[in-house]
Amino acid sequence: MRITFTARHYKAPEDLKAFAIEEVQRLTKYYDGILECEIILDYEKQTQIAEIILSVNGSRLTARERSEQIRKSIRLATDKIERQLKKYKKKFNKKGNDKLTIKELAAAVEE
């Protein structure tokens, strides 16, 4: 998985960057097919915004969260994208299983 990190309107400290990358890397235990990940941190007045964009087999999953603390925003966005990733994986696996059953049915009809 290729990870790009962007901080808008401020320079992010190295420990925050490491924290964000570590949080995103834990998503690989749910799905191996993540091709690219973009982490975008933003600061608007008193609100800290974290946005995570995953590229997965031709699809893009996006999560954006805002709170008073940037680490909390990163955790919330990671949790949101984790749910989306599980749903995507379930949908992806279900489609593959349907194709197998159709082939099995066609073979059974021919016999």
Helices and strands as residue ranges (DSSP letters): E 2-7, H 14-25, G 26-29, E 34-44, E 47-56, E 59-67, H 70-110
